[in-house]
Amino acid sequence: MWEYTDKVKDHFLNPRNVGEIENPDGIAEVGSLACGDALKLTFKLDGNKRIKDAKFKTFGCASAIASSSALTEIIKGMTVDEALKVSNQDIAQYLGGLPDEKMHCSVLGKQALEKAVENYRGAPAMEAGATIICECFGVTDMEIEQAIRENNLATVEDVTNYTKAGGGCGGCHEAIAQIIERVKAEPKADTKPRLTNLQKIRMIEETIDREIRPSLRQDGGDVDIIDIIGNRVLVATRGACATCKAADITLKHFVEHRLRELVSPDITVEEVSK
């Protein structure tokens, strides 16, 4: 029997944002009733191109319903680009964790979000060149590759837990193993030159002032650097960021992402109260 967190149980028993938005800006349907999990996601933008509302209809288990509920809560108030940075791991973390065998529910939510954004932008529903690998659950090679990269999957069992691929007849296990080996063999990105502590501190301060703070202030928020300990950047949120329910997502997928991109890939951003 799987152990569910209290937050998973809450979002299953009291799901938020159930339903369907009339005349949505973005819409997507992923999964299928035949596979056991199906999700329909719709969202609406406000005048500032932020997600004003998001609703879902899910057929599936407790984890699928809870993951869908959590996703809609997370993305409300975000821009489309910010929402796309939400990972399936963020959804699981928001719920306090999911059993390994149920991680595919968080991946289903991530896929629905991506396809809803594609619909909003007028992109094709299925990525060009994608090939169905798992006929039982309709999972493509590109979906498997994405799950492997984003979650560092190493075995066919891992892929099944995160995508359901291979969980039916098993006829695609060999193809999944080949995809895993291909992704593992991909060359790693070059790392940036090693910085001295003083250089790193200065670059962090300059990057926050130049690249991060102006964007946060546009929405009434801000961050202050409290301390820098090695690769750990301790910050305190201010203004609108201090009360925003998605502040932790902003810190990870905007502040931390930009610092890793422009300063060092080893940087982590942590919120402290001060």
MIDO-139752 format. One record per residue: residue number from 1; x, y, z of N, C-alpha, C in turn; residue in one letter. Coordinates in nm, 2 decimals, padded with zeros to 4 digits. Layout:
<kolkes>
KOLKE     i   n_east   n_north     n_up   ca_east   ca_north    ca_up   c_east   c_north     c_up   aa
KOLKE   NUM        X         Y        Z         X          Y        Z        X         Y        Z    A
...
</kolkes>
This chain:
<kolkes>
KOLKE     i   n_east   n_north     n_up   ca_east   ca_north    ca_up   c_east   c_north     c_up   aa
KOLKE     1    00.08    -00.12    00.00     00.00      00.00    00.00    00.09     00.12    00.00    M
KOLKE     2    00.05     00.22   -00.08     00.13      00.34   -00.09    00.10     00.44    00.02    W
KOLKE     3    00.21     00.51    00.07     00.19      00.61    00.17    00.18     00.75    00.11    E
KOLKE     4    00.07     00.81    00.14     00.04      00.95    00.08    00.06     01.05    00.19    Y
KOLKE     5    00.11     01.17    00.15     00.13      01.28    00.25   -00.01     01.34    00.28    T
KOLKE     6   -00.02     01.41    00.39    -00.14      01.48    00.42   -00.19     01.58    00.31    D
KOLKE     7   -00.09     01.64    00.24    -00.12      01.74    00.14   -00.18     01.67    00.02    K
KOLKE     8   -00.13     01.55   -00.02    -00.18      01.47   -00.13   -00.33     01.44   -00.09    V
KOLKE     9   -00.35     01.39    00.03    -00.49      01.35    00.07   -00.58     01.47    00.07    K
KOLKE    10   -00.53     01.59    00.11    -00.61      01.71    00.11   -00.65     01.75   -00.03    D
KOLKE    11   -00.55     01.75   -00.13    -00.58      01.79   -00.26   -00.67     01.68   -00.34    H
KOLKE    12   -00.67     01.56   -00.29    -00.75      01.46   -00.35   -00.90     01.47   -00.29    F
KOLKE    13   -00.91     01.49   -00.16    -01.04      01.49   -00.10   -01.11     01.63   -00.12    L
KOLKE    14   -01.02     01.74   -00.13    -01.07      01.87   -00.15   -01.00     01.94   -00.27    N
KOLKE    15   -01.02     01.88   -00.39    -00.94      01.94   -00.50   -00.98     02.08   -00.53    P
KOLKE    16   -00.88     02.16   -00.57    -00.90      02.30   -00.61   -00.91     02.31   -00.76    R
KOLKE    17   -00.99     02.41   -00.80    -01.00      02.45   -00.94   -01.05     02.34   -01.03    N
KOLKE    18   -01.15     02.26   -00.98    -01.21      02.15   -01.07   -01.31     02.22   -01.17    V
KOLKE    19   -01.30     02.17   -01.29    -01.40      02.22   -01.39   -01.33     02.26   -01.52    G
KOLKE    20   -01.40     02.34   -01.60    -01.34      02.37   -01.73   -01.37     02.52   -01.76    E
KOLKE    21   -01.28     02.60   -01.80    -01.29      02.74   -01.83   -01.36     02.76   -01.96    I
KOLKE    22   -01.46     02.84   -01.97    -01.53      02.88   -02.09   -01.44     02.97   -02.17    E
KOLKE    23   -01.43     02.94   -02.30    -01.34      03.02   -02.39   -01.20     03.04   -02.34    N
KOLKE    24   -01.13     02.93   -02.31    -01.00      02.94   -02.25   -00.89     02.99   -02.35    P
KOLKE    25   -00.78     03.04   -02.30    -00.67      03.08   -02.39   -00.59     02.96   -02.42    D
KOLKE    26   -00.58     02.86   -02.33    -00.51      02.74   -02.36   -00.58     02.62   -02.31    G
KOLKE    27   -00.58     02.51   -02.39    -00.65      02.39   -02.35   -00.57     02.27   -02.40    I
KOLKE    28   -00.57     02.16   -02.32    -00.50      02.04   -02.35   -00.57     01.92   -02.29    A
KOLKE    29   -00.56     01.81   -02.36    -00.61      01.68   -02.30   -00.49     01.58   -02.32    E
KOLKE    30   -00.46     01.52   -02.21    -00.35      01.42   -02.22   -00.39     01.29   -02.15    V
KOLKE    31   -00.32     01.18   -02.18    -00.36      01.05   -02.12   -00.49     01.00   -02.20    G
KOLKE    32   -00.55     00.90   -02.14    -00.67      00.84   -02.20   -00.74     00.76   -02.09    S
KOLKE    33   -00.87     00.74   -02.11    -00.95      00.66   -02.01   -00.90     00.51   -02.02    L
KOLKE    34   -00.86     00.47   -02.14    -00.81      00.33   -02.16   -00.69     00.31   -02.08    A
KOLKE    35   -00.60     00.41   -02.07    -00.47      00.40   -01.99   -00.49     00.41   -01.84    C
KOLKE    36   -00.61     00.46   -01.80    -00.63      00.47   -01.66   -00.62     00.61   -01.60    G
KOLKE    37   -00.55     00.70   -01.67    -00.54      00.84   -01.63   -00.56     00.93   -01.74    D
KOLKE    38   -00.65     01.03   -01.73    -00.68      01.13   -01.83   -00.70     01.27   -01.76    A
KOLKE    39   -00.64     01.37   -01.83    -00.64      01.50   -01.77   -00.67     01.61   -01.88    L
KOLKE    40   -00.77     01.69   -01.85    -00.80      01.81   -01.93   -00.77     01.93   -01.85    K
KOLKE    41   -00.69     02.02   -01.91    -00.64      02.14   -01.85   -00.68     02.26   -01.93    L
KOLKE    42   -00.74     02.36   -01.87    -00.77      02.49   -01.94   -00.72     02.60   -01.85    T
KOLKE    43   -00.67     02.71   -01.92    -00.63      02.83   -01.85   -00.67     02.96   -01.92    F
KOLKE    44   -00.68     03.06   -01.84    -00.72      03.19   -01.90   -00.62     03.30   -01.85    K
KOLKE    45   -00.58     03.39   -01.94    -00.48      03.49   -01.90   -00.56     03.62   -01.87    L
KOLKE    46   -00.49     03.71   -01.79    -00.55      03.84   -01.76   -00.49     03.94   -01.86    D
KOLKE    47   -00.51     04.07   -01.84    -00.46      04.17   -01.92   -00.31     04.19   -01.93    G
KOLKE    48   -00.25     04.14   -01.82    -00.10      04.14   -01.81   -00.04     04.01   -01.86    N
KOLKE    49   -00.11     03.93   -01.93    -00.06      03.80   -01.98   -00.02     03.71   -01.87    K
KOLKE    50   -00.08     03.72   -01.76    -00.05      03.62   -01.65   -00.17     03.53   -01.64    R
KOLKE    51   -00.15     03.41   -01.59    -00.26      03.31   -01.58   -00.35     03.35   -01.46    I
KOLKE    52   -00.47     03.40   -01.51    -00.57      03.44   -01.41   -00.64     03.33   -01.35    K
KOLKE    53   -00.67     03.22   -01.42    -00.74      03.11   -01.37   -00.70     02.98   -01.45    D
KOLKE    54   -00.70     02.87   -01.38    -00.67      02.74   -01.44   -00.76     02.64   -01.37    A
KOLKE    55   -00.81     02.55   -01.46    -00.90      02.45   -01.41   -00.87     02.31   -01.47    K
KOLKE    56   -00.91     02.21   -01.41    -00.88      02.07   -01.46   -01.00     01.98   -01.44    F
KOLKE    57   -01.00     01.88   -01.52    -01.09      01.76   -01.51   -01.00     01.64   -01.52    K
KOLKE    58   -01.00     01.56   -01.42    -00.91      01.44   -01.42   -00.98     01.31   -01.39    T
KOLKE    59   -00.96     01.21   -01.47    -01.00      01.08   -01.44   -00.88     01.00   -01.40    F
KOLKE    60   -00.87     00.95   -01.28    -00.76      00.88   -01.23   -00.76     00.85   -01.09    G
KOLKE    61   -00.64     00.82   -01.04    -00.62      00.78   -00.90   -00.61     00.91   -00.81    C
KOLKE    62   -00.59     00.89   -00.68    -00.57      01.00   -00.59   -00.45     01.09   -00.62    A
KOLKE    63   -00.34     01.03   -00.67    -00.22      01.10   -00.70   -00.25     01.19   -00.83    S
KOLKE    64   -00.32     01.14   -00.92    -00.35      01.21   -01.05   -00.44     01.33   -01.02    A
KOLKE    65   -00.54     01.31   -00.93    -00.63      01.43   -00.90   -00.55     01.53   -00.82    I
KOLKE    66   -00.47     01.48   -00.72    -00.40      01.57   -00.63   -00.29     01.65   -00.71    A
KOLKE    67   -00.23     01.58   -00.81    -00.12      01.65   -00.89   -00.19     01.76   -00.98    S
KOLKE    68   -00.30     01.73   -01.03    -00.37      01.82   -01.12   -00.42     01.94   -01.04    S
KOLKE    69   -00.47     01.92   -00.92    -00.51      02.03   -00.83   -00.39     02.12   -00.79    S
KOLKE    70   -00.28     02.05   -00.76    -00.16      02.13   -00.72   -00.10     02.21   -00.84    A
KOLKE    71   -00.11     02.15   -00.96    -00.06      02.22   -01.07   -00.13     02.35   -01.10    L
KOLKE    72   -00.27     02.35   -01.09    -00.35      02.47   -01.11   -00.32     02.57   -01.01    T
KOLKE    73   -00.30     02.53   -00.88    -00.26      02.63   -00.78   -00.13     02.69   -00.80    E
KOLKE    74   -00.03     02.61   -00.85     00.10      02.66   -00.86    00.11     02.77   -00.97    I
KOLKE    75    00.04     02.74   -01.09     00.06      02.83   -01.20   -00.02     02.95   -01.20    I
KOLKE    76   -00.12     02.96   -01.12    -00.20      03.08   -01.12   -00.12     03.20   -01.08    K
KOLKE    77   -00.12     03.31   -01.15    -00.05      03.43   -01.13    00.09     03.43   -01.20    G
KOLKE    78    00.12     03.32   -01.27     00.25      03.32   -01.34    00.22     03.36   -01.49    M
KOLKE    79    00.33     03.41   -01.55     00.33      03.42   -01.70    00.34     03.28   -01.76    T
KOLKE    80    00.31     03.28   -01.89     00.32      03.15   -01.96    00.46     03.09   -01.95    V
KOLKE    81    00.56     03.18   -01.97     00.70      03.14   -01.97    00.74     03.09   -01.83    D
KOLKE    82    00.69     03.16   -01.73     00.72      03.11   -01.59    00.66     02.98   -01.56    E
KOLKE    83    00.53     02.96   -01.61     00.46      02.83   -01.59    00.54     02.72   -01.65    A
KOLKE    84    00.59     02.74   -01.77     00.66      02.63   -01.84    00.78     02.58   -01.77    L
KOLKE    85    00.84     02.66   -01.68     00.95      02.62   -01.60    00.92     02.54   -01.48    K
KOLKE    86    00.79     02.52   -01.45     00.74      02.43   -01.35    00.76     02.29   -01.39    V
KOLKE    87    00.84     02.21   -01.31     00.87      02.07   -01.35    00.77     01.98   -01.28    S
KOLKE    88    00.78     01.85   -01.32     00.70      01.75   -01.25    00.75     01.74   -01.11    N
KOLKE    89    00.88     01.76   -01.08     00.93      01.75   -00.95    00.88     01.86   -00.86    Q
KOLKE    90    00.85     01.98   -00.92     00.79      02.09   -00.84    00.65     02.05   -00.80    D
KOLKE    91    00.58     01.99   -00.89     00.44      01.94   -00.85    00.45     01.84   -00.74    I
KOLKE    92    00.53     01.74   -00.75     00.55      01.64   -00.64    00.59     01.71   -00.51    A
KOLKE    93    00.69     01.80   -00.52     00.74      01.87   -00.40    00.63     01.95   -00.33    Q
KOLKE    94    00.55     02.02   -00.41     00.44      02.10   -00.36    00.34     02.01   -00.28    Y
KOLKE    95    00.33     01.88   -00.31     00.24      01.79   -00.24    00.31     01.72   -00.13    L
KOLKE    96    00.44     01.75   -00.11     00.51      01.69    00.00    00.57     01.55   -00.04    G
KOLKE    97    00.57     01.53   -00.18     00.63      01.40   -00.23    00.52     01.31   -00.28    G
KOLKE    98    00.56     01.22   -00.37     00.47      01.12   -00.42    00.55     00.99   -00.42    L
KOLKE    99    00.48     00.87   -00.41     00.55      00.74   -00.42    00.61     00.73   -00.56    P
KOLKE   100    00.72     00.66   -00.57     00.79      00.65   -00.70    00.69     00.59   -00.81    D
KOLKE   101    00.61     00.50   -00.77     00.52      00.44   -00.86    00.41     00.53   -00.91    E
KOLKE   102    00.40     00.65   -00.85     00.29      00.75   -00.88    00.35     00.88   -00.94    K
KOLKE   103    00.48     00.88   -00.97     00.54      01.00   -01.02    00.49     01.03   -01.16    M
KOLKE   104    00.44     00.93   -01.23     00.38      00.96   -01.37    00.26     01.05   -01.36    H
KOLKE   105    00.20     01.06   -01.24     00.09      01.16   -01.23    00.14     01.30   -01.24    C
KOLKE   106    00.25     01.33   -01.18     00.31      01.46   -01.18    00.36     01.49   -01.32    S
KOLKE   107    00.41     01.39   -01.39     00.45      01.41   -01.53    00.33     01.43   -01.62    V
KOLKE   108    00.22     01.37   -01.59     00.10      01.39   -01.67    00.06     01.54   -01.66    L
KOLKE   109    00.07     01.60   -01.54     00.04      01.74   -01.52    00.13     01.83   -01.60    G
KOLKE   110    00.26     01.80   -01.60     00.36      01.88   -01.67    00.33     01.87   -01.82    K
KOLKE   111    00.30     01.75   -01.87     00.27      01.74   -02.01    00.14     01.81   -02.05    Q
KOLKE   112    00.04     01.81   -01.97    -00.08      01.89   -02.00   -00.05     02.04   -02.00    A
KOLKE   113    00.03     02.09   -01.91     00.07      02.23   -01.91    00.14     02.27   -02.04    L
KOLKE   114    00.24     02.18   -02.08     00.31      02.21   -02.20    00.22     02.21   -02.33    E
KOLKE   115    00.13     02.12   -02.33     00.04      02.11   -02.45   -00.06     02.22   -02.45    K
KOLKE   116   -00.11     02.27   -02.33    -00.20      02.38   -02.32   -00.13     02.51   -02.37    A
KOLKE   117    00.00     02.52   -02.33     00.07      02.64   -02.38    00.09     02.63   -02.53    V
KOLKE   118    00.12     02.51   -02.58     00.14      02.49   -02.73    00.01     02.53   -02.80    E
KOLKE   119   -00.11     02.49   -02.74    -00.24      02.53   -02.80   -00.25     02.68   -02.80    N
KOLKE   120   -00.22     02.75   -02.69    -00.23      02.89   -02.68   -00.14     02.96   -02.78    Y
KOLKE   121   -00.02     02.91   -02.81     00.07      02.97   -02.90    00.05     02.92   -03.05    R
KOLKE   122   -00.05     02.83   -03.06    -00.08      02.78   -03.20    00.02     02.68   -03.25    G
KOLKE   123    00.09     02.61   -03.16     00.19      02.51   -03.20    00.12     02.38   -03.22    A
KOLKE   124    00.18     02.29   -03.30     00.12      02.16   -03.32    00.10     02.08   -03.19    P
KOLKE   125    00.00     01.99   -03.19    -00.03      01.92   -03.07    00.07     01.81   -03.04    A
KOLKE   126    00.13     01.76   -03.15     00.24      01.66   -03.13    00.37     01.70   -03.19    M
KOLKE   127    00.47     01.70   -03.12     00.60      01.75   -03.16    00.65     01.68   -03.29    E
KOLKE   128    00.69     01.75   -03.39     00.74      01.70   -03.51    00.85     01.59   -03.49    A
KOLKE   129    00.83     01.48   -03.55     00.94      01.38   -03.54    00.92     01.28   -03.42    G
KOLKE   130    00.81     01.30   -03.34     00.79      01.22   -03.22    00.73     01.08   -03.27    A
KOLKE   131    00.78     00.98   -03.21     00.74      00.84   -03.24    00.68     00.77   -03.12    T
KOLKE   132    00.56     00.71   -03.14     00.50      00.63   -03.03    00.59     00.51   -03.00    I
KOLKE   133    00.64     00.50   -02.87     00.72      00.39   -02.83    00.64     00.29   -02.75    I
KOLKE   134    00.55     00.34   -02.66     00.47      00.25   -02.58    00.33     00.26   -02.64    C
KOLKE   135    00.29     00.15   -02.72     00.15      00.15   -02.78    00.04     00.14   -02.67    E
KOLKE   136    00.07     00.07   -02.56    -00.03      00.05   -02.46   -00.07     00.18   -02.40    C
KOLKE   137    00.02     00.28   -02.38    -00.02      00.40   -02.31    00.01     00.52   -02.40    F
KOLKE   138    00.05     00.50   -02.52     00.06      00.61   -02.62    00.17     00.71   -02.58    G
KOLKE   139    00.29     00.66   -02.53     00.40      00.75   -02.49    00.50     00.75   -02.60    V
KOLKE   140    00.54     00.88   -02.63     00.64      00.89   -02.74    00.78     00.89   -02.69    T
KOLKE   141    00.87     00.88   -02.79     01.02      00.88   -02.76    01.06     01.01   -02.70    D
KOLKE   142    01.00     01.12   -02.75     01.04      01.25   -02.69    00.99     01.27   -02.55    M
KOLKE   143    00.88     01.22   -02.52     00.83      01.22   -02.38    00.92     01.14   -02.29    E
KOLKE   144    00.96     01.03   -02.33     01.05      00.94   -02.25    01.18     01.01   -02.23    I
KOLKE   145    01.24     01.07   -02.34     01.37      01.14   -02.33    01.36     01.26   -02.23    E
KOLKE   146    01.25     01.33   -02.24     01.23      01.45   -02.15    01.23     01.40   -02.01    Q
KOLKE   147    01.15     01.30   -01.98     01.14      01.24   -01.84    01.28     01.20   -01.79    A
KOLKE   148    01.36     01.13   -01.88     01.49      01.08   -01.84    01.58     01.20   -01.80    I
KOLKE   149    01.58     01.30   -01.89     01.67      01.42   -01.86    01.63     01.50   -01.74    R
KOLKE   150    01.50     01.52   -01.72     01.45      01.61   -01.61    01.46     01.54   -01.48    E
KOLKE   151    01.45     01.41   -01.48     01.45      01.33   -01.35    01.56     01.24   -01.33    N
KOLKE   152    01.66     01.24   -01.42     01.78      01.16   -01.41    01.75     01.01   -01.40    N
KOLKE   153    01.66     00.96   -01.48     01.61      00.82   -01.48    01.72     00.73   -01.53    L
KOLKE   154    01.74     00.61   -01.48     01.84      00.52   -01.52    01.80     00.38   -01.56    A
KOLKE   155    01.68     00.35   -01.53     01.63      00.21   -01.56    01.49     00.22   -01.63    T
KOLKE   156    01.46     00.10   -01.69     01.33      00.09   -01.75    01.22     00.11   -01.65    V
KOLKE   157    01.24     00.05   -01.53     01.14      00.06   -01.42    01.12     00.21   -01.38    E
KOLKE   158    01.23     00.29   -01.38     01.22      00.43   -01.35    01.13     00.50   -01.45    D
KOLKE   159    01.15     00.47   -01.58     01.08      00.53   -01.69    00.93     00.49   -01.68    V
KOLKE   160    00.90     00.37   -01.64     00.76      00.32   -01.62    00.70     00.40   -01.51    T
KOLKE   161    00.77     00.42   -01.40     00.71      00.50   -01.28    00.68     00.64   -01.32    N
KOLKE   162    00.76     00.70   -01.41     00.75      00.84   -01.44    00.66     00.87   -01.56    Y
KOLKE   163    00.64     00.77   -01.65     00.57      00.79   -01.77    00.46     00.69   -01.81    T
KOLKE   164    00.46     00.58   -01.73     00.38      00.46   -01.76    00.43     00.38   -01.88    K
KOLKE   165    00.52     00.43   -01.96     00.57      00.36   -02.07    00.64     00.23   -02.02    A
KOLKE   166    00.60     00.11   -02.09     00.65     -00.02   -02.05    00.57    -00.08   -01.94    G
KOLKE   167    00.46    -00.02   -01.89     00.38     -00.08   -01.78    00.27    -00.17   -01.83    G
KOLKE   168    00.26    -00.19   -01.96     00.16     -00.28   -02.01    00.21    -00.41   -02.05    G
KOLKE   169    00.22    -00.43   -02.18     00.26     -00.56   -02.23    00.41    -00.59   -02.22    C
KOLKE   170    00.49    -00.48   -02.20     00.63     -00.49   -02.19    00.71    -00.50   -02.32    G
KOLKE   171    00.64    -00.50   -02.43     00.70     -00.51   -02.56    00.80    -00.40   -02.60    G
KOLKE   172    00.79    -00.28   -02.53     00.87     -00.17   -02.56    00.99    -00.15   -02.46    C
KOLKE   173    01.01    -00.25   -02.38     01.12     -00.24   -02.28    01.26    -00.22   -02.35    H
KOLKE   174    01.28    -00.30   -02.45     01.41     -00.29   -02.52    01.43    -00.15   -02.58    E
KOLKE   175    01.32    -00.09   -02.64     01.33      00.04   -02.70    01.35     00.15   -02.60    A
KOLKE   176    01.29     00.13   -02.48     01.31      00.22   -02.37    01.45     00.22   -02.32    I
KOLKE   177    01.51     00.10   -02.31     01.65      00.08   -02.27    01.74     00.15   -02.36    A
KOLKE   178    01.71     00.14   -02.49     01.80      00.20   -02.59    01.79     00.36   -02.58    Q
KOLKE   179    01.67     00.41   -02.55     01.66      00.55   -02.53    01.74     00.60   -02.41    I
KOLKE   180    01.73     00.52   -02.30     01.81      00.55   -02.18    01.96     00.56   -02.21    I
KOLKE   181    02.01     00.46   -02.29     02.15      00.46   -02.32    02.19     00.57   -02.41    E
KOLKE   182    02.10     00.61   -02.50     02.13      00.72   -02.59    02.14     00.85   -02.52    R
KOLKE   183    02.05     00.87   -02.42     02.05      01.00   -02.35    02.17     01.00   -02.26    V
KOLKE   184    02.21     00.89   -02.20     02.33      00.88   -02.11    02.45     00.92   -02.19    K
KOLKE   185    02.45     00.88   -02.32     02.57      00.90   -02.40    02.59     01.04   -02.45    A
KOLKE   186    02.49     01.12   -02.43     02.49      01.26   -02.48    02.60     01.34   -02.41    E
KOLKE   187    02.68     01.42   -02.49     02.79      01.50   -02.43    02.73     01.60   -02.33    P
KOLKE   188    02.81     01.61   -02.22     02.77      01.71   -02.12    02.81     01.85   -02.16    K
KOLKE   189    02.73     01.94   -02.11     02.76      02.08   -02.15    02.89     02.13   -02.08    A
KOLKE   190    02.96     02.21   -02.15     03.09      02.27   -02.09    03.06     02.35   -01.97    D
KOLKE   191    03.14     02.34   -01.87     03.12      02.42   -01.75    03.20     02.55   -01.76    T
KOLKE   192    03.15     02.65   -01.69     03.21      02.78   -01.70    03.34     02.78   -01.61    K
KOLKE   193    03.44     02.87   -01.64     03.56      02.88   -01.57    03.54     02.90   -01.42    P
KOLKE   194    03.62     02.84   -01.34     03.61      02.85   -01.20    03.63     02.99   -01.15    R
KOLKE   195    03.54     03.04   -01.06     03.54      03.17   -01.01    03.60     03.17   -00.87    L
KOLKE   196    03.67     03.28   -00.83     03.71      03.30   -00.69    03.59     03.33   -00.61    T
KOLKE   197    03.59     03.32   -00.48     03.48      03.35   -00.40    03.44     03.50   -00.42    N
KOLKE   198    03.54     03.59   -00.42     03.51      03.73   -00.44    03.44     03.76   -00.58    L
KOLKE   199    03.49     03.69   -00.68     03.43      03.71   -00.81    03.29     03.66   -00.81    Q
KOLKE   200    03.27     03.55   -00.75     03.13      03.49   -00.75    03.04     03.58   -00.67    K
KOLKE   201    03.08     03.63   -00.56     02.99      03.72   -00.48    02.96     03.85   -00.56    I
KOLKE   202    03.05     03.91   -00.63     03.03      04.03   -00.71    02.94     04.00   -00.82    R
KOLKE   203    02.96     03.88   -00.89     02.87      03.85   -01.00    02.73     03.82   -00.96    M
KOLKE   204    02.71     03.76   -00.84     02.58      03.73   -00.79    02.51     03.86   -00.76    I
KOLKE   205    02.58     03.95   -00.70     02.52      04.08   -00.66    02.48     04.16   -00.79    E
KOLKE   206    02.57     04.16   -00.89     02.55      04.23   -01.01    02.43     04.17   -01.09    E
KOLKE   207    02.43     04.04   -01.09     02.32      03.97   -01.17    02.18     04.00   -01.11    T
KOLKE   208    02.18     03.99   -00.98     02.05      04.02   -00.91    02.01     04.16   -00.94    I
KOLKE   209    02.10     04.26   -00.93     02.07      04.40   -00.95    02.03     04.42   -01.10    D
KOLKE   210    02.10     04.36   -01.19     02.08      04.39   -01.33    01.97     04.30   -01.40    R
KOLKE   211    01.97     04.17   -01.37     01.89      04.08   -01.44    01.76     04.03   -01.37    E
KOLKE   212    01.76     04.04   -01.24     01.65      03.98   -01.16    01.56     04.08   -01.09    I
KOLKE   213    01.62     04.18   -01.02     01.54      04.27   -00.94    01.45     04.35   -01.03    R
KOLKE   214    01.49     04.40   -01.15     01.39      04.48   -01.23    01.27     04.40   -01.26    P
KOLKE   215    01.28     04.28   -01.29     01.16      04.20   -01.33    01.07     04.18   -01.21    S
KOLKE   216    01.13     04.15   -01.09     01.05      04.13   -00.97    00.98     04.26   -00.93    L
KOLKE   217    01.04     04.37   -00.95     00.98      04.50   -00.91    00.87     04.54   -01.00    R
KOLKE   218    00.87     04.49   -01.12     00.76      04.52   -01.22    00.63     04.46   -01.16    Q
KOLKE   219    00.64     04.36   -01.08     00.52      04.30   -01.02    00.50     04.33   -00.87    D
KOLKE   220    00.58     04.43   -00.83     00.57      04.47   -00.69    00.65     04.39   -00.59    G
KOLKE   221    00.74     04.31   -00.64     00.82      04.22   -00.55    00.97     04.26   -00.55    G
KOLKE   222    01.04     04.19   -00.47     01.19      04.22   -00.46    01.25     04.11   -00.38    D
KOLKE   223    01.38     04.10   -00.38     01.46      04.01   -00.30    01.58     04.08   -00.24    V
KOLKE   224    01.62     04.05   -00.12     01.74      04.11   -00.06    01.84     03.99   -00.04    D
KOLKE   225    01.97     04.01   -00.07     02.07      03.91   -00.03    02.10     03.92    00.12    I
KOLKE   226    02.08     03.81    00.19     02.11      03.81    00.33    02.25     03.76    00.36    I
KOLKE   227    02.29     03.66    00.28     02.43      03.60    00.30    02.46     03.51    00.18    D
KOLKE   228    02.59     03.50    00.15     02.63      03.40    00.04    02.73     03.31    00.11    I
KOLKE   229    02.70     03.18    00.11     02.79      03.08    00.18    02.82     02.98    00.07    I
KOLKE   230    02.95     02.99    00.02     02.99      02.90   -00.09    02.89     02.92   -00.21    G
KOLKE   231    02.82     02.81   -00.25     02.73      02.82   -00.36    02.59     02.85   -00.32    N
KOLKE   232    02.57     02.87   -00.19     02.43      02.89   -00.13    02.41     03.04   -00.12    R
KOLKE   233    02.30     03.09   -00.19     02.26      03.23   -00.18    02.14     03.24   -00.10    V
KOLKE   234    02.15     03.30    00.02     02.04      03.32    00.11    01.97     03.45    00.09    L
KOLKE   235    01.84     03.45    00.06     01.77      03.57    00.03    01.64     03.58    00.11    V
KOLKE   236    01.59     03.70    00.12     01.46      03.73    00.18    01.37     03.79    00.08    A
KOLKE   237    01.25     03.74    00.07     01.16      03.80   -00.03    01.10     03.93    00.03    T
KOLKE   238    01.07     04.02   -00.06     01.01      04.15   -00.01    00.89     04.18   -00.10    R
KOLKE   239    00.80     04.27   -00.05     00.69      04.32   -00.13    00.59     04.21   -00.16    G
KOLKE   240    00.55     04.21   -00.29     00.45      04.11   -00.33    00.51     03.97   -00.33    A
KOLKE   241    00.64     03.95   -00.34     00.70      03.82   -00.34    00.69     03.75   -00.20    C
KOLKE   242    00.68     03.84   -00.09     00.68      03.79    00.04    00.54     03.72    00.07    A
KOLKE   243    00.44     03.76    00.00     00.31      03.70    00.03    00.26     03.61   -00.09    T
KOLKE   244    00.33     03.60   -00.19     00.29      03.52   -00.31    00.31     03.37   -00.28    C
KOLKE   245    00.20     03.30   -00.31     00.20      03.15   -00.28    00.30     03.08   -00.38    K
KOLKE   246    00.33     03.14   -00.49     00.43      03.08   -00.58    00.57     03.14   -00.57    A
KOLKE   247    00.60     03.20   -00.45     00.73      03.26   -00.44    00.84     03.16   -00.44    A
KOLKE   248    00.82     03.04   -00.39     00.92      02.94   -00.39    00.95     02.89   -00.53    D
KOLKE   249    00.85     02.89   -00.62     00.87      02.86   -00.76    00.95     02.97   -00.83    I
KOLKE   250    00.91     03.10   -00.80     00.99      03.21   -00.86    01.13     03.21   -00.82    T
KOLKE   251    01.16     03.17   -00.69     01.30      03.17   -00.65    01.38     03.06   -00.72    L
KOLKE   252    01.32     02.95   -00.74     01.39      02.83   -00.80    01.40     02.85   -00.95    K
KOLKE   253    01.29     02.89   -01.01     01.28      02.89   -01.16    01.30     03.02   -01.23    H
KOLKE   254    01.32     03.12   -01.15     01.36      03.25   -01.21    01.50     03.30   -01.14    F
KOLKE   255    01.50     03.32   -01.01     01.62      03.37   -00.95    01.73     03.27   -00.96    V
KOLKE   256    01.71     03.15   -00.91     01.81      03.05   -00.91    01.85     03.01   -01.06    E
KOLKE   257    01.75     03.00   -01.15     01.78      02.97   -01.29    01.87     03.07   -01.35    H
KOLKE   258    01.84     03.20   -01.33     01.93      03.31   -01.39    02.07     03.31   -01.33    R
KOLKE   259    02.08     03.29   -01.20     02.21      03.29   -01.13    02.29     03.17   -01.18    L
KOLKE   260    02.23     03.05   -01.20     02.30      02.94   -01.25    02.34     02.96   -01.40    R
KOLKE   261    02.26     03.03   -01.47     02.29      03.05   -01.61    02.40     03.16   -01.63    E
KOLKE   262    02.40     03.26   -01.55     02.49      03.37   -01.57    02.61     03.37   -01.48    L
KOLKE   263    02.60     03.30   -01.37     02.72      03.30   -01.27    02.78     03.16   -01.26    V
KOLKE   264    02.71     03.06   -01.21     02.76      02.93   -01.18    02.65     02.83   -01.18    S
KOLKE   265    02.67     02.71   -01.24     02.56      02.61   -01.24    02.54     02.54   -01.11    P
KOLKE   266    02.63     02.57   -01.01     02.63      02.50   -00.88    02.55     02.58   -00.78    D
KOLKE   267    02.50     02.70   -00.81     02.43      02.79   -00.72    02.30     02.74   -00.68    I
KOLKE   268    02.26     02.75   -00.55     02.13      02.72   -00.50    02.08     02.84   -00.43    T
KOLKE   269    01.95     02.87   -00.44     01.89      02.99   -00.38    01.80     02.94   -00.27    V
KOLKE   270    01.81     02.99   -00.15     01.73      02.95   -00.03    01.67     03.07    00.03    E
KOLKE   271    01.54     03.06    00.07     01.48      03.17    00.13    01.49     03.17    00.28    E
KOLKE   272    01.52     03.28    00.34     01.53      03.29    00.49    01.45     03.41    00.53    V
KOLKE   273    01.40     03.41    00.65     01.32      03.52    00.70    01.41     03.62    00.78    S
KOLKE   274    01.41     03.75    00.74     01.48      03.85    00.81    01.43     03.98    00.77    K
</kolkes>
